[in-house]
Amino acid sequence: MKLSPKTIGAGVFAAAAALSILAAVWAAFAIEHRAARAVRTALDDGGYDWAEVSVDGLQVTLSGMAPSEALRFRALSAAGTVVDGRSIVDRMDVVDPSALGLPEFTLEILRNGDGISLIGLVPSEAAHGAIVERLSDMAGDGQVTDMLETSEHPEPEGWQAAVDFGLRAMESLSRSKISVTADNVSVMAISTSAVEKARIEAELRRAKPAALQLSLDISAPRPVIAPFTLRFVADEAGARFDACSANSERARDRIIAAATRAGINDKVTCTIGLGVPSPDWAQAVAMGIDATAKLGKAVITFSDADVSLVADAAVAQELFDRVVGELESNLPEVFSLHAVLAEGDAASSQSEGVQEFSAILSEDGGVELRGRVTDQLAREAVESYARSRFGAAEVYAATRLDPGLPKGWSIRVLAALEALGHLQSGQVRVRADRVFISGTTDQPDARDDVARILSDKLGEAQKFQIDISYVPVVVPEVTLPSPEECVAAINSALSEQKIDFEPGSARIAASANDTLDTIADHLRDCADAQIEVAGHTDSQGSDEMNMNLSRSRAQSVVQALMARRVLTGNLSAVGYGETIPIATNDTEEGREQNRRIEFRLLTVAEDGTVVPMAIVPGPDTPRPRKRPERAGNAAPKTSE
């Protein structure tokens, strides 16, 4: 059958059309396949294997269950690097954190000298890195043993404040163990003294965040007292201690009770330490104080197990013999008593013939040596010791030689100079039967130290008189800026150089380092001010994406400040997205101004909630606006 030309032409046209359709279908399939494969590769490289990809023409749909909102946003951004973001349809869901249950985050830090070990579970790699970096700075050349694990979950409320407080506590405790949870910090440590223990405990309680529970177990080793010394004086000025030592709280209470019976009305400070010569120390001291009170005017000194009792010349011989006999018979076995009844106070004579050596320490550190020494060798020894103790340039010597001085004179002079070295300013005088020392000191234990030195060096009679006043060092009050001044200074620095970020991400640009350093310097003086770190974007991008991006950028700023060793427990990172513009979003210049970080002081509202202080807009500041809803699921271009 012969076909007509029209039939042949129609057949050829139909065949060509069919081939064209097949070619178009194949081309579309190839494009979809390449797009799906490229998006799949980008997601796998980012670790987003939970995301599913489907392609319909030029439209790419992402589905699946994201572990967190942040990972959903990152998966969306990863897909946008290989296809046009306007062609991506977001149908991903986010796992409900309450359904999963958060792991129990804990941080255990053990510090022994410069070595630091840490173990536990923290919310993210970023938090992990910040903790290790800060502890590495603290350890210096020491080793940091890192056994921390991470779990990518939202950090519980109060976690960052607890970590900041725990690390701050670690800085002041060289031997400690600190346990941190979101609502509790436990501190076990060893301090060098009871004074340091009290100071550290007070500082930690003062710096503790209000919602945080604090458990403290800080011990202070007792000092070694050598010789173990106590000196009790009863004279016309009343009863007092020149030095007081005890081996336990119970012993201290017994000694103070005896002193109260003897007439002391003021508060008594008695050092508790190690080195007591006998467990019966408190019993022996109480007996000695009772004996001194019976004599009326006397001085009793305990130096280890040696006991010296010197009664005033006005005490009747009969009374002296009876009291000394009772004391000597009843003292515990270890103690040895040497009792003396003075024959008159030759030291009170003011005649020119009095043999005396004196040294005067001025407030500027200069020392004048005057009076008598036995010979040239003794003079050289005294001057040499004084220069080594007070400084060669600070000593002026004008002594005279007197070979008729009493035996042991040089030892008394050197002991007096050693005692003088414990004063801020003062004077010491050495005479044949007594040593006088007077002055002021800024060390609370100086009086005990002076009594211990003189009683140890001056021999059995141990006659000396101490008149030392404790004058604490006045620390100049440091005026810190008010919270308002602090925030104003920070925002002033931001007005000169803003904090920039890499486009479409929360990674801080290198150009912002100097600004962050300046902000960190201001925040160190404002650790008690509650401050909000607010992130803002322009209007490009969806409402949700801009809100997430602004919050991530604010958190990045807080982490950067923490890396600069700033306590960030008082900082709150908040994202406002595009809702508070300060310029128009219709120009690039305006959008650049809207992409910013602000610091705002938090205040307590009338209903008791904590809110940022109101921002007063300028006359040209656009008011916050509600963006119109976008049609469809396509994700627009992200905010820079």
C-alpha positions in Angstrom: 0.0 0.0 0.0 1.4 3.3 -1.1 1.4 6.0 1.5 0.5 9.5 0.5 3.1 12.3 1.1 0.8 13.8 3.8 0.7 10.6 5.7 4.4 10.2 5.6 4.9 13.8 6.7 2.5 13.4 9.6 4.3 10.2 10.7 7.7 11.9 10.6 6.4 14.8 12.7 4.9 12.5 15.2 8.1 10.6 15.6 10.1 13.8 16.0 7.7 15.0 18.7 8.0 11.7 20.5 11.8 11.9 20.4 11.7 15.5 21.7 9.5 14.5 24.6 11.7 11.6 25.5 14.8 13.9 25.3 13.1 16.5 27.6 12.1 13.8 30.0 15.6 12.4 30.1 17.1 15.9 30.5 14.7 16.7 33.4 15.5 13.4 35.0 19.3 14.0 34.7 18.9 17.5 36.2 16.8 16.2 39.1 19.3 13.4 39.7 22.3 15.7 39.7 20.6 18.1 42.1 19.5 15.4 44.4 23.0 13.9 44.4 24.6 17.3 45.0 22.3 18.1 47.9 22.7 14.6 49.4 26.5 14.9 49.3 26.4 18.3 51.0 24.1 17.0 53.7 26.3 13.9 54.3 29.5 16.0 54.4 27.8 18.1 57.1 26.7 15.1 59.1 23.0 15.6 58.4 22.2 12.0 57.5 18.8 12.2 59.1 17.6 14.6 56.3 15.8 13.2 53.3 16.0 14.8 49.8 13.4 14.7 47.0 13.5 16.6 43.8 10.5 17.6 41.6 11.7 19.6 38.6 13.6 22.5 40.0 12.1 22.2 43.5 14.1 20.5 46.2 12.2 19.3 49.2 14.0 18.5 52.5 12.2 16.3 55.1 13.2 14.3 58.1 13.4 14.7 61.9 16.1 17.2 63.0 17.6 16.6 66.4 17.4 20.3 67.2 16.3 23.6 65.6 20.0 24.6 65.1 20.7 21.5 63.2 17.6 22.0 61.0 18.8 25.4 60.2 22.4 24.2 59.4 21.0 21.4 57.1 18.9 24.1 55.3 22.0 26.3 54.9 24.1 23.3 53.6 21.5 22.5 50.9 21.5 26.2 49.9 25.2 26.0 49.1 24.6 23.8 46.1 21.1 24.9 44.9 19.3 28.2 44.8 17.8 28.7 48.3 14.5 29.9 46.7 13.9 26.5 45.3 14.3 24.6 48.6 11.1 23.6 50.4 11.6 23.0 54.1 9.4 20.1 55.4 11.8 19.1 58.2 10.5 18.6 61.8 12.4 19.1 65.0 12.5 16.4 67.8 10.7 17.5 70.9 13.5 17.8 73.6 11.0 17.0 76.3 10.3 13.6 74.7 14.0 12.7 74.5 14.9 13.8 78.0 18.1 15.8 78.5 21.2 14.0 79.8 22.6 15.0 83.2 25.4 17.4 82.5 28.2 17.4 85.1 31.7 18.9 85.3 34.3 17.6 87.8 37.6 19.5 88.1 40.5 18.4 90.2 43.4 20.8 90.7 46.7 19.9 92.5 49.2 22.7 92.1 49.5 23.5 88.4 48.1 20.1 87.2 44.3 20.1 86.3 42.1 17.1 85.5 38.5 17.3 84.3 35.9 14.7 83.7 32.1 14.8 83.0 29.5 15.6 80.3 29.0 19.0 78.8 26.4 20.3 76.3 28.5 21.0 73.2 31.9 21.0 71.6 31.9 24.8 71.9 31.4 24.7 75.6 34.0 21.9 75.9 36.6 24.0 74.0 35.9 27.1 76.1 36.3 25.2 79.4 39.6 23.6 78.3 41.0 26.8 77.0 40.3 28.7 80.2 41.7 25.9 82.4 44.8 25.8 80.2 45.4 29.5 80.8 44.9 28.8 84.5 47.4 25.9 84.5 50.1 27.9 82.7 53.0 25.4 82.1 51.1 22.7 84.0 49.2 19.8 82.4 45.5 19.7 81.7 44.1 16.1 81.5 40.9 16.3 79.5 38.4 13.5 79.9 35.3 15.5 79.1 32.6 14.1 76.8 30.0 16.1 74.9 26.4 15.6 74.0 24.8 18.0 71.5 21.8 19.0 73.5 20.5 22.4 74.7 22.2 23.3 77.9 19.9 23.3 81.0 18.9 26.6 82.6 21.7 27.9 84.9 24.4 25.7 83.4 26.6 28.4 82.0 26.3 30.5 85.2 27.3 27.5 87.3 30.3 26.7 85.1 31.5 30.3 85.2 31.2 30.4 89.0 33.0 27.0 89.3 35.9 28.2 87.2 36.1 31.4 89.1 36.3 29.5 92.3 39.1 27.3 90.8 41.2 30.3 90.1 41.7 31.1 93.8 42.2 27.5 95.0 45.4 25.8 94.0 44.4 22.5 95.6 40.8 21.7 95.2 38.0 19.6 93.7 35.0 21.4 92.2 31.8 19.6 91.1 29.4 21.5 88.9 25.8 20.8 87.8 23.2 23.3 86.5 21.9 24.1 90.0 24.7 23.2 92.3 28.5 23.8 92.8 30.4 21.8 95.4 33.8 23.0 96.5 36.4 20.9 98.4 39.7 22.6 99.0 42.7 23.2 101.2 43.7 26.8 102.1 47.0 27.9 103.5 45.5 29.5 106.7 42.4 30.1 108.7 42.4 33.7 107.5 42.6 32.7 103.9 39.8 30.1 104.4 37.5 32.8 105.8 38.3 35.2 103.0 37.8 32.6 100.3 34.4 31.5 101.8 33.2 35.0 102.1 34.2 35.9 98.5 32.6 32.7 97.1 29.3 33.3 98.9 29.2 36.9 97.8 29.9 36.0 94.1 27.4 33.1 94.0 24.5 33.5 91.6 21.2 33.8 93.4 19.7 30.6 92.0 22.8 28.4 92.6 23.3 26.2 95.6 26.8 26.2 97.0 28.4 23.6 99.2 31.8 24.5 100.8 34.3 22.2 102.4 37.5 24.2 102.8 40.0 23.1 105.4 42.9 25.2 106.7 46.0 23.4 108.1 47.1 24.5 111.5 50.4 26.4 111.6 53.5 24.9 113.3 54.4 27.1 116.3 58.0 26.9 117.4 58.7 27.4 120.1 55.2 26.9 121.4 54.8 30.2 123.3 52.4 31.9 125.7 53.1 35.0 127.8 50.6 36.4 130.3 51.2 39.8 132.0 49.5 41.3 135.1 50.5 44.8 136.1 49.1 48.2 136.9 47.7 48.4 133.4 45.7 45.3 133.9 45.8 41.7 132.7 46.7 40.8 129.1 48.4 38.4 126.7 51.6 39.3 124.9 51.3 35.9 123.1 48.8 33.1 123.3 49.1 29.6 121.7 46.8 26.5 122.0 46.8 23.1 120.5 43.0 22.7 120.1 39.7 24.6 120.4 39.1 23.0 123.8 42.5 24.0 125.1 42.0 27.6 123.8 38.6 27.8 125.6 40.2 26.6 128.9 43.1 29.1 128.6 40.7 32.0 127.9 38.5 31.0 130.8 41.5 31.2 133.1 42.5 34.6 131.7 38.9 35.8 132.3 39.1 34.8 135.9 42.4 36.7 136.1 40.8 39.9 135.0 40.9 40.0 131.2 37.7 41.6 129.8 38.7 42.2 126.2 38.4 39.7 123.4 41.3 37.3 123.4 42.9 35.9 120.2 44.7 32.6 120.8 46.4 30.9 117.9 45.7 27.2 117.5 48.6 25.3 116.0 50.9 22.3 116.0 54.0 21.7 118.1 52.7 21.6 121.6 55.2 20.1 124.0 52.6 18.2 126.1 48.9 17.3 125.9 48.6 18.9 129.3 49.5 22.4 127.8 46.1 24.0 128.7 46.2 22.6 132.2 49.7 24.0 132.8 48.9 27.4 131.3 45.7 27.7 133.3 47.6 26.9 136.5 50.3 29.5 135.6 47.7 32.2 134.9 46.0 31.5 138.2 49.3 31.9 140.0 50.0 35.2 138.2 46.6 36.5 139.3 47.3 35.6 142.9 50.7 37.5 142.8 48.9 40.6 141.5 51.9 42.0 139.5 53.8 39.3 137.6 54.7 37.9 134.2 54.6 34.2 133.3 56.0 32.9 130.1 55.7 29.4 128.6 58.3 28.6 125.9 57.7 24.9 125.0 58.1 23.1 128.4 60.2 25.9 130.0 58.1 28.2 132.3 59.4 31.5 133.6 57.6 33.5 136.4 58.9 36.9 137.2 57.1 38.7 140.1 57.3 42.4 140.7 59.5 43.7 143.5 56.4 44.9 145.4 55.1 41.3 145.9 55.7 40.0 149.4 58.3 37.3 149.8 55.9 35.1 151.8 53.2 35.3 149.1 55.8 34.7 146.4 57.1 31.5 148.1 53.6 30.1 148.7 52.3 30.7 145.1 55.5 29.4 143.5 55.6 26.4 145.8 52.0 25.5 144.8 52.6 26.0 141.1 55.9 24.0 141.1 54.3 21.1 142.9 51.3 20.8 140.6 52.6 21.6 137.2 52.5 18.5 134.8 55.6 16.5 134.8 57.1 17.7 131.6 57.2 21.4 132.5 60.1 23.1 134.3 59.5 26.3 136.4 62.1 29.1 136.9 60.7 31.8 139.3 62.3 35.1 140.1 61.2 37.9 142.6 62.6 41.2 141.2 64.8 43.3 143.5 63.8 46.7 142.1 63.5 48.2 138.6 66.9 49.6 137.7 65.5 50.2 134.2 63.4 53.0 135.4 66.4 55.1 136.2 66.9 58.0 133.8 70.5 58.8 134.8 73.2 59.2 132.1 74.9 56.1 133.5 72.2 53.7 132.3 73.7 51.1 129.9 71.4 50.9 126.9 71.2 50.0 123.3 68.4 51.4 121.1 67.2 51.0 117.6 64.5 53.1 116.0 62.5 52.0 112.9 60.8 54.9 111.1 57.7 54.6 108.9 59.8 55.1 105.7 61.9 52.0 106.6 65.0 53.8 107.9 66.7 52.4 111.1 69.0 54.3 113.6 71.3 52.2 115.8 72.5 54.0 118.9 73.8 53.2 122.4 76.3 50.6 123.6 77.9 47.4 122.3 80.6 45.3 123.9 83.4 45.5 121.3 84.3 46.1 117.7 83.5 42.6 116.7 80.0 42.9 118.3 79.5 46.3 116.6 80.3 44.8 113.1 78.0 41.8 113.8 75.1 44.1 114.9 75.4 46.5 112.0 75.8 43.6 109.5 72.6 42.0 110.8 70.7 45.2 110.7 71.7 45.9 107.1 70.7 42.4 106.0 67.4 42.7 107.8 66.4 46.3 106.9 68.5 47.1 103.8 72.1 48.4 103.6 71.0 51.9 102.5 68.4 52.2 105.3 70.7 51.7 108.4 72.4 54.6 110.2 74.8 53.4 113.0 76.1 55.5 115.8 77.1 53.1 118.6 79.8 53.3 121.2 82.0 50.5 122.7 81.6 49.5 126.4 83.5 46.4 127.5 81.8 46.5 130.9 78.4 45.5 129.6 76.6 42.4 131.2 77.2 38.9 129.9 74.9 38.0 127.0 74.4 41.7 125.9 75.1 41.0 122.2 72.5 38.1 122.1 69.9 40.5 123.6 70.7 43.2 121.0 70.4 40.8 118.1 67.2 39.3 119.4 65.8 42.9 119.8 66.6 43.7 116.2 65.0 40.5 115.0 61.8 41.4 116.9 61.9 45.0 115.5 61.8 43.5 112.0 58.2 42.4 112.6 57.0 46.0 113.1 55.9 48.6 110.6 57.5 51.3 112.7 58.7 51.4 116.3 61.6 51.3 118.8 63.5 48.7 120.8 65.6 49.4 123.9 68.0 46.9 125.5 69.0 47.3 129.1 70.7 45.0 131.7 67.6 43.6 133.2 64.9 44.2 130.5 64.1 44.7 126.9 61.4 47.2 125.8 59.8 47.1 122.4 57.0 49.4 121.2 55.5 50.4 117.8 52.9 49.5 115.2 52.3 46.6 112.9 50.0 45.7 110.0 50.3 41.9 110.8 47.8 40.5 113.3 50.2 37.8 114.6 53.2 40.2 115.0 52.8 40.5 118.8 52.9 36.7 119.2 55.9 36.5 116.9 57.8 39.2 118.9 57.0 37.5 122.2 58.1 34.1 120.8 61.5 35.5 119.6 62.3 37.3 122.9 61.3 34.5 125.2 63.3 32.1 123.1 66.5 34.2 123.0 66.7 36.2 126.2 67.4 33.4 128.8 65.5 32.1 131.8 64.4 35.3 133.3 62.9 36.5 130.1 62.1 40.0 131.3 60.8 42.1 128.5 57.9 44.6 127.9 55.8 44.7 124.7 53.7 47.6 123.6 52.7 46.9 120.1 49.6 48.2 118.3 48.0 46.4 115.4 47.0 48.8 112.7 45.4 47.0 109.7 46.4 48.1 106.2 43.7 50.4 104.8 43.0 49.2 101.3 42.0 52.1 99.0 38.4 51.8 97.9 38.2 51.1 94.2 35.3 52.9 92.6 33.8 50.7 89.9 31.6 52.0 87.2 27.8 51.8 87.6 26.0 49.2 85.5 24.6 52.1 83.4 28.1 53.5 82.9 29.4 50.0 82.0 26.8 49.4 79.3 27.2 52.9 77.9 31.0 52.3 77.6 30.4 49.0 75.8 27.9 50.4 73.3 30.3 53.4 72.8 33.0 50.9 71.7 30.5 49.2 69.4 29.6 52.5 67.8 33.3 53.0 66.9 33.7 49.4 65.5 30.8 47.0 65.3 31.1 43.2 65.7 30.8 41.8 62.2 30.1 38.2 61.2 30.7 36.1 58.2 27.8 36.3 55.7 24.8 34.2 56.7 26.5 32.6 59.7 27.2 33.1 63.4 31.0 33.0 63.0 32.6 36.2 64.2 34.8 38.0 61.7 38.5 38.5 62.6 38.0 42.3 62.3 35.9 42.2 65.6 38.8 41.0 67.8 39.9 44.4 69.0 36.3 45.4 69.8 35.7 42.2 71.8 38.9 42.8 73.7 37.7 46.3 74.7 34.3 45.0 75.7 35.9 42.3 77.8 37.9 44.9 79.6 34.7 46.8 80.5 32.9 43.7 81.6 35.6 42.7 84.1 34.5 45.8 86.2 30.8 45.0 85.8 30.6 41.4 86.9 27.5 42.1 89.0 25.5 43.9 86.4 22.8 41.8 84.6 23.3 42.5 80.9 21.5 41.3 77.8 23.6 40.6 74.6 21.0 41.2 71.9 21.5 40.1 68.3 19.7 41.8 65.4 19.4 41.2 61.6 18.1 42.9 58.6 14.8 41.9 56.9 16.3 39.6 54.3 15.4 36.0 55.1 12.4 34.4 56.8 11.3 35.5 60.2 12.3 32.2 61.8 15.7 32.0 60.2 16.5 35.6 61.1 15.4 34.9 64.7 17.6 31.9 64.9 20.6 33.6 63.3 20.4 36.6 65.6 20.2 34.3 68.7 23.2 32.3 67.5 25.2 35.4 66.9 24.5 36.7 70.3 25.6 33.4 71.8 28.8 33.5 69.8 29.6 36.9 71.3 29.1 35.5 74.8 31.3 32.5 74.1 34.0 34.9 72.6 33.9 36.9 75.9 34.2 33.8 78.0 37.2 32.8 76.0 38.7 36.1 77.0 38.3 35.0 80.7 35.3 37.1 81.4 32.7 35.8 83.9 29.6 35.5 81.7 27.1 34.3 84.3 25.5 37.8 84.3 25.1 37.8 80.4 22.0 36.7 78.6 22.2 36.0 74.9 18.9 36.9 73.1 18.0 37.1 69.4 15.5 39.6 68.1 15.8 38.9 64.4 14.5 41.7 62.3 11.9 43.0 64.7 13.8 46.1 66.0 15.4 47.9 63.1 17.2 51.1 63.7 17.3 52.1 60.0 15.4 51.4 56.8 15.8 48.0 55.2 15.2 49.4 51.7 18.9 50.3 51.2 22.1 48.4 51.8 23.4 51.1 54.1 20.3 50.7 56.3 20.4 46.9 56.3 24.1 47.1 57.3 23.1 49.2 60.4 20.3 46.8 61.3 22.7 43.8 61.4 24.2 44.5 64.8 25.0 43.4 68.4 23.7 45.5 71.3 24.3 45.3 75.0 21.3 46.3 77.2 21.1 46.6 80.9 18.4 44.3 82.5 16.1 45.7 85.1 13.2 44.3 87.3 9.7 45.2 86.1 6.8 46.0 88.3 5.6 42.4 88.1 9.0 41.0 89.2 10.2 39.8 85.8 13.6 40.7 84.5 13.4 42.8 81.3 15.8 44.9 79.3 15.7 48.6 79.9 13.6 50.3 77.3 15.3 51.6 74.1 14.2 55.1 73.2 14.1 55.3 69.4 15.4 58.4 67.6 13.2 60.5 65.3 14.4 58.7 62.2 14.3 55.2 63.6 11.8 53.0 61.9 9.3 51.4 64.3 9.3 47.5 64.5 7.0 46.1 62.0 5.3 42.7 61.3 6.5 41.1 58.1 3.8 39.9 55.7 3.4 36.1 55.6 5.2 34.5 52.6 3.4 32.2 50.3 4.6 28.6 50.1 7.4 26.9 51.9 10.3 28.3 49.9 13.1 29.7 52.0 14.3 33.1 50.8 17.8 34.5 50.7 19.3 34.5 54.2 20.2 37.7 56.1 23.8 38.6 55.9 
